[in-house]
Amino acid sequence: MDHSRAPILDALAEYQRLGRYGFTPPGHRQGRGADRRVREILGDALACDVLATPGLDDRRSLGHRLGEAESLMADAVGADTAFFSTCGSSLSVKAAMMAVAGGDGGLIVGRDSHKSIIAGLVFSGVQPYWVTPRWDAERHISHPPSPEQVREVWERYPDAAGALIVSPSPYGTCADIAGIAEVCHERGKPLIIDEAWGAHLPFHDDLPTWAMDAGADICVVSVHKMGAGFEQGSVFHVQGDLVDRGRLQLCADLLTTTSPNVLLYSAIDGWRRQMVEHGRELLTAALKNAARARTELARIPGIEVMEEELLGVEASHDLDRMQVLMDVSATGATGFEIVDWLRENRRIDLGHSDHRRVLATLSMADDKTTIDTLVDALTAWRVQLKDPEPHDIRLPSPRELQLESVLRPRDAFFGPTVAVPIEEAPGRIAAEQVTPYPPGIPVIIPGELVDRAVVDYLRSGLAAGMNVPDPSDPELRTLRVVA
């Protein structure tokens, strides 16, 4: 296929060249009706915000612009089919879950899943059969489940419709996808990989193996995370004959907007072309920058750049070294304190922090200047650190974190509920999820039996700066439980 083409971008350029005008949404008419102060900030983005149909294409989409762009994406990465989503991988993974197990089915799911997957369980009514992640109790960090763990769950629940695993994790750690795919395919069942953090993986051999190459049946990626798309741009890829693609498309149509944003489509389309033409070169440079960042950050006293600690038989199968995870516990400070200081004093934002770690996500956009800025900022933070405030976060054991699942998430969420003081929640069945964010992995899921250790962990974490945005009471004075 001709990857020098970008059908959606080309159609947008043609729309502007022809001077098309639509008596249709969007009402700002490519910025004509927008407030001057809005135009000053958004600029050309408004001119590119046009209706998909009729607009970029005609009322019946006879130009097949979107279809061509999706075919080019599938060809670029070696998938059979690709679908674009403008509602993020949060929508894409829900559509995949519904297509594989919707109705009254069950799905083998890693318990280290993102909150969007839990939302998919609530929407669909799918029964989760949990796979416990491997746990490093000393460092209080989880690793993706092993093929053996997935096999054990399949043996307990042979009627499950498929399996869903997150890889890479938000830390860049990766599961043995090939091994897990083999376990699933022995049973003739599909494997879904939530690879939201892995859009770049198909385009360089020194990155972890991409899910499609490892045998996954559906792979969901977020182009905005490790690619060059706008926020909410997502693609799900499909291969093989274990997933009904027509059903998948129908499930996506049930969830998606009827007003897709052409800006998001265009950015996905252009990024695919960029990766085919220049991806290896760009990612080679990015990996060299990441290696230098790791070396220089590791020189800062008290900062441990994690790498070998994340890999091994009882840890992760592979690691995306573009994700620079730093253990800062030796400094006595929390990750929460560090990211707050960097934002306030150096105008730098880091995506993830917890009680002992911070994470710098690097991309092909970074260069010597941005790496130097990060190293200088963390060095300055370390120099000014004198006597960090002690924190008293209650860290539960792996056993205490493994809550018992009593009800389907859908039944617990939509059934009769009551808000109780958090001190009275242990022994009750949760009716909402509680998720430190980022990275967005729920500690409590609807349908699970709450225990005292998890409540103590969340309350002490909040006191130390943890962000828990999704419960109805974000300060966790109360928790919604099954009535």
GUMIKOL-482926 format. One line per 10 residues: for each residue z, y, x negated of C-alpha. Coordinates in steps of 0.25 Angstrom, whole numbers, plus 5000, padded with zeros to 4 digits. Each point is the difference from the previous one (the first is absolute). Layout:
<atoms>
Z,Y,X ~ ...
</atoms>
This chain:
<atoms>
5000,5000,5000 ~ 4998,5014,4996 ~ 5014,5005,4996 ~ 4994,5014,4996 ~ 5000,5003,5015 ~ 5012,5005,5008 ~ 4995,4999,5015 ~ 5012,5008,5006 ~ 5000,5010,4990 ~ 4985,5001,5000
5001,5002,5016 ~ 5010,5011,4998 ~ 4991,5007,4990 ~ 4988,4999,5010 ~ 5009,5005,5012 ~ 5003,5012,4992 ~ 4986,5002,4994 ~ 4994,5000,5014 ~ 5010,5009,5006 ~ 5004,4991,5011
5010,5006,5011 ~ 5007,4991,5010 ~ 5006,5005,5013 ~ 5010,4988,4998 ~ 5013,4999,4992 ~ 5005,5004,4991 ~ 5003,5013,5007 ~ 5001,5008,4987 ~ 4984,4998,4998 ~ 5001,4997,4985
5009,5012,4998 ~ 4994,5011,5008 ~ 5011,5000,5010 ~ 5012,4997,4990 ~ 5010,5011,4996 ~ 4996,5007,4988 ~ 5013,4996,4993 ~ 4997,4985,5003 ~ 4986,5002,4994 ~ 5006,5006,4988
5007,4988,4997 ~ 4992,4989,5006 ~ 4986,5006,4996 ~ 4988,4991,4999 ~ 5009,4988,5007 ~ 4998,5007,5013 ~ 4984,5001,4998 ~ 5000,4984,4998 ~ 5009,4997,5012 ~ 4989,4996,5010
4999,4990,5011 ~ 4996,4986,4996 ~ 4992,4997,5012 ~ 4992,5008,5005 ~ 5001,5009,4988 ~ 4999,4993,4987 ~ 4992,4989,5007 ~ 4994,5000,5014 ~ 5007,4996,5013 ~ 4996,4985,4997
5002,5000,4985 ~ 4986,4996,4998 ~ 5000,5005,4986 ~ 5010,4990,4996 ~ 5007,5009,4990 ~ 5014,4994,5001 ~ 4994,4986,5000 ~ 4992,5002,4988 ~ 5012,5006,4993 ~ 5008,4988,5003
4989,4990,4995 ~ 4999,5008,4987 ~ 5016,4999,4999 ~ 5000,4985,5002 ~ 4988,4998,4990 ~ 5008,5008,4990 ~ 5012,4992,5000 ~ 4994,4986,5003 ~ 5006,4999,5015 ~ 4991,4994,5011
5004,5012,5009 ~ 5007,5013,4999 ~ 5006,5009,5011 ~ 5004,5015,4998 ~ 5013,5005,5007 ~ 5004,5015,5001 ~ 5014,4996,5005 ~ 5005,4994,4986 ~ 5003,4986,4996 ~ 5012,5001,5010
4989,4998,5011 ~ 4991,4990,4992 ~ 5011,4990,4997 ~ 5005,5001,5015 ~ 4985,4996,5004 ~ 5000,4989,4990 ~ 5013,4994,5005 ~ 4995,5001,5015 ~ 4987,4994,4997 ~ 5006,4988,4993
5013,4997,5008 ~ 5000,5010,5012 ~ 5003,4994,5014 ~ 5012,4991,4998 ~ 4998,4996,4985 ~ 5008,4999,4988 ~ 4997,5006,4986 ~ 5007,4996,4987 ~ 5004,5014,4994 ~ 5007,5004,4987
5013,5007,5003 ~ 4997,5011,4990 ~ 4989,5005,5010 ~ 4997,5015,5002 ~ 5006,5006,5013 ~ 4986,5001,5006 ~ 4999,4984,5000 ~ 5013,5000,5008 ~ 4994,5010,5010 ~ 4989,4990,5001
5010,4989,5004 ~ 5006,5009,5010 ~ 4986,5004,5006 ~ 4994,4986,5000 ~ 5012,4992,5004 ~ 4996,4990,4988 ~ 5012,4991,4995 ~ 5003,5003,4986 ~ 5003,4988,4991 ~ 5007,5007,4988
4997,4997,4985 ~ 5012,5005,4992 ~ 4995,5007,4988 ~ 5005,4996,4986 ~ 5012,5009,4996 ~ 5005,5006,4987 ~ 5015,5002,5004 ~ 5003,5006,4987 ~ 4990,5011,5002 ~ 5000,5000,5015
4985,4999,5001 ~ 4991,4990,5008 ~ 4988,4993,4995 ~ 4989,4994,5009 ~ 5002,4986,5005 ~ 4994,4988,4992 ~ 4990,4990,5005 ~ 5011,4990,5001 ~ 5008,5009,5009 ~ 4988,5002,5009
4998,4985,5000 ~ 5014,4997,5004 ~ 4999,5010,5012 ~ 4986,4993,5004 ~ 5007,4987,5000 ~ 5011,5005,5010 ~ 4990,5007,5009 ~ 4987,4993,4999 ~ 4995,5006,5013 ~ 5000,5014,4994
4986,5007,5002 ~ 5000,5005,4985 ~ 5008,5007,4989 ~ 5001,5015,4996 ~ 5005,5004,4987 ~ 5001,5014,4993 ~ 4994,5001,4986 ~ 5001,5009,4992 ~ 5014,5004,5004 ~ 5003,5015,5000
5005,4998,4986 ~ 4986,4994,4996 ~ 5005,4986,4999 ~ 4991,4989,5005 ~ 5000,4986,5006 ~ 4993,4988,4996 ~ 4989,5002,5011 ~ 4991,4989,4995 ~ 5012,4990,5001 ~ 5004,5005,5014
4986,5000,5005 ~ 4999,4985,4996 ~ 5012,4997,5007 ~ 4995,5006,5013 ~ 4986,4995,4999 ~ 5006,4985,4998 ~ 5004,5002,5015 ~ 4987,5007,5004 ~ 5007,5013,5003 ~ 4997,5014,4995
5008,5009,4990 ~ 5001,5015,5003 ~ 5003,5009,4988 ~ 5006,5014,5002 ~ 4994,5005,4987 ~ 5002,5015,5004 ~ 5004,5003,4985 ~ 4988,4993,4995 ~ 4987,5007,5004 ~ 4996,5002,4985
5002,4985,4996 ~ 4986,4995,5002 ~ 4994,5010,4990 ~ 5007,4996,4987 ~ 5003,4987,4993 ~ 5013,5005,4994 ~ 5006,5002,5013 ~ 5006,4989,5009 ~ 4991,4991,5007 ~ 4995,5005,5013
5004,4993,5013 ~ 4985,4996,5004 ~ 4998,4994,4986 ~ 5012,4992,5001 ~ 4996,4994,5013 ~ 5007,5009,5011 ~ 4993,5000,5013 ~ 5004,5014,5004 ~ 5004,5011,4991 ~ 5004,5014,5004
5000,5012,4990 ~ 5004,5014,5001 ~ 4989,5008,4993 ~ 5009,5012,4999 ~ 5011,4993,4992 ~ 4993,4996,4988 ~ 4986,5005,5003 ~ 4994,5013,5002 ~ 5000,5001,5016 ~ 5008,5009,5009
5013,4996,5006 ~ 4998,4989,5011 ~ 4987,4995,4994 ~ 5001,4985,5001 ~ 4990,4988,4999 ~ 5002,4986,5004 ~ 4991,4989,4993 ~ 4997,4986,5006 ~ 4994,4988,4994 ~ 4999,4985,5004
5000,4994,5014 ~ 5015,4999,5003 ~ 5000,5014,5007 ~ 4992,5003,5012 ~ 4994,5013,4996 ~ 4996,5004,5014 ~ 5015,4998,5004 ~ 5004,5008,4988 ~ 4991,5012,5004 ~ 5005,4999,5015
5014,5001,4995 ~ 4997,5012,4991 ~ 4994,5007,5011 ~ 5012,4998,5009 ~ 5008,5007,4990 ~ 4991,5010,4993 ~ 4997,5015,5005 ~ 4988,5003,5008 ~ 4999,5012,4992 ~ 4998,4996,4985
5001,5010,4989 ~ 4986,5001,4993 ~ 5007,5006,4988 ~ 5008,4987,4998 ~ 4987,4992,5002 ~ 4993,5009,4990 ~ 5010,4999,4989 ~ 5001,4985,5001 ~ 4984,4999,4999 ~ 5000,5010,4988
5011,4992,4993 ~ 4993,4987,5001 ~ 4987,5006,4994 ~ 5009,5006,4989 ~ 5007,4987,4997 ~ 4987,4992,4999 ~ 4993,5010,4991 ~ 5012,5004,4992 ~ 5012,4992,5004 ~ 5002,4992,4987
4999,5012,4991 ~ 5010,5008,5008 ~ 5010,4989,5001 ~ 4999,4996,4986 ~ 5004,5014,4996 ~ 5011,5000,5011 ~ 5006,4987,4994 ~ 5000,5006,4986 ~ 5007,5013,5006 ~ 5010,4991,5007
5003,4992,4987 ~ 5003,5013,4993 ~ 5008,5005,5011 ~ 5008,4987,5000 ~ 5002,5001,4985 ~ 5005,5015,5000 ~ 5009,4999,5012 ~ 5007,4988,4994 ~ 5004,5009,4989 ~ 5009,5008,5009
5014,4996,4998 ~ 5005,4992,5012 ~ 4987,4997,5006 ~ 4995,4986,5000 ~ 4985,4999,5004 ~ 4999,4986,5007 ~ 4989,4991,4997 ~ 5004,4986,4994 ~ 5013,5000,5009 ~ 4990,5000,5012
4992,4988,4996 ~ 5003,4985,4998 ~ 5002,4987,5008 ~ 5012,5005,5008 ~ 4994,5014,5001 ~ 4986,5005,5003 ~ 4986,4994,4997 ~ 4994,5013,4995 ~ 5002,5015,4998 ~ 4992,5012,5003
5003,5008,4988 ~ 4995,5013,5007 ~ 5014,4999,5007 ~ 5010,5005,4990 ~ 5014,4996,5005 ~ 5012,5005,4992 ~ 5014,4995,5001 ~ 5009,5012,4997 ~ 5014,4993,5003 ~ 5004,5001,4985
5000,5016,5002 ~ 5011,4999,5011 ~ 4991,5007,5010 ~ 4993,4995,5012 ~ 4985,5001,5002 ~ 5002,5009,5012 ~ 5007,5010,4991 ~ 4988,5000,4990 ~ 4989,5002,5010 ~ 5008,5011,5007
5001,5007,4986 ~ 4986,4998,4997 ~ 4995,5006,5013 ~ 5009,5012,4999 ~ 4999,5003,4985 ~ 4987,4995,4996 ~ 4991,5000,5013 ~ 4998,4985,4998 ~ 5000,4990,5011 ~ 5003,4985,4998
4997,4990,5011 ~ 5011,4990,4999 ~ 5014,5001,4996 ~ 5013,4991,5003 ~ 5014,4999,4995 ~ 4995,4996,4985 ~ 4985,5002,4999 ~ 4989,5010,5001 ~ 4985,4997,5001 ~ 4988,5008,4995
4987,4996,5006 ~ 4989,5003,4991 ~ 4985,5001,5004 ~ 4986,5002,4994 ~ 5002,5015,5002 ~ 5011,5001,4990 ~ 4998,5004,4985 ~ 5007,5004,4988 ~ 5005,5013,5007 ~ 5006,4994,5012
5006,4989,4992 ~ 5006,5010,4990 ~ 5005,5008,5012 ~ 5008,4988,5005 ~ 5006,4996,4987 ~ 5004,5014,4997 ~ 5006,5001,5014 ~ 5008,4987,4998 ~ 5004,5004,4986 ~ 5006,5014,5005
5007,4993,5012 ~ 5007,4990,4989 ~ 5004,5012,4991 ~ 5007,5008,5011 ~ 5007,4987,5006 ~ 5015,5001,4995 ~ 5009,4993,5010 ~ 4993,4994,5011 ~ 5008,4999,5013 ~ 5004,4985,5002
4995,4993,5012 ~ 5006,4989,5008 ~ 4988,4993,5006 ~ 5004,4986,5006 ~ 4989,4990,4995 ~ 5000,4988,5008 ~ 4997,4986,4994 ~ 4987,4994,5003 ~ 5007,4991,5010 ~ 5006,5011,5007
4986,5007,5001 ~ 4994,4988,5007 ~ 5003,5003,5015 ~ 4999,4989,5010 ~ 4988,5002,5010 ~ 5005,4998,5014 ~ 4989,5006,5009 ~ 4985,5003,4998 ~ 4999,5015,4996 ~ 4993,5003,5012
5010,4995,5010 ~ 5012,5007,4992 ~ 4992,5013,5000 ~ 4995,5001,5014 ~ 5012,4993,5007 ~ 5013,5007,5005 ~ 5006,5007,4988 ~ 5013,5008,4998 ~ 5004,5010,4988 ~ 5013,4995,4994
5008,5007,4989 ~ 4995,4994,4987 ~ 5014,4994,4997 ~ 4998,4992,5012 ~ 4986,4995,4997 ~ 5004,4988,4991 ~ 4998,4987,5009 ~ 4991,5007,5009 ~ 4984,4998,5001 ~ 4992,5012,4995
4991,5007,5010 ~ 4993,5009,4989 ~ 4996,4999,4986 ~ 5007,5008,4989 ~ 4992,5002,4988 ~ 5003,5008,4987 ~ 4987,5008,4997 ~ 4994,4999,4991 ~ 4996,4989,4997 ~ 5001,4997,5015
5005,4985,5000 ~ 5010,4999,5012 ~ 5014,4996,4997 ~ 5002,4997,5015 ~ 4989,4995,5009 ~ 5001,4999,5016 ~ 5005,4986,5003 ~ 5009,4998,4988 ~ 5015,4998,5000 ~ 5007,5012,4993
5010,4997,4990 ~ 5011,5009,4993 ~ 4994,4999,4986 ~ 4987,5007,5005 ~ 5007,5011,5008 ~ 5009,5003,4988 ~ 4987,5000,4991 ~ 4993,5010,5009 ~ 5011,5009,5003 ~ 5004,5001,4985
4985,5002,4996 ~ 4999,5011,5010 ~ 5012,5007,4994 ~ 4993,4999,4986 ~ 4987,5006,5005 ~ 4992,4988,5006 ~ 4990,5004,5011 ~ 5000,4992,5012 ~ 4991,5007,5010 ~ 4996,4990,5011
5012,4996,5008 ~ 5003,5008,5012 ~ 5012,5006,4993 ~ 4996,5003,4986 ~ 5014,5003,4995 ~ 5004,4985,5005 ~ 5012,5005,5007 ~ 4995,4990,5011 ~ 4990,4989,5001 ~ 4992,4995,5011
5003,4985,5003 ~ 4997,4990,5011 ~ 5008,5003,5012
</atoms>
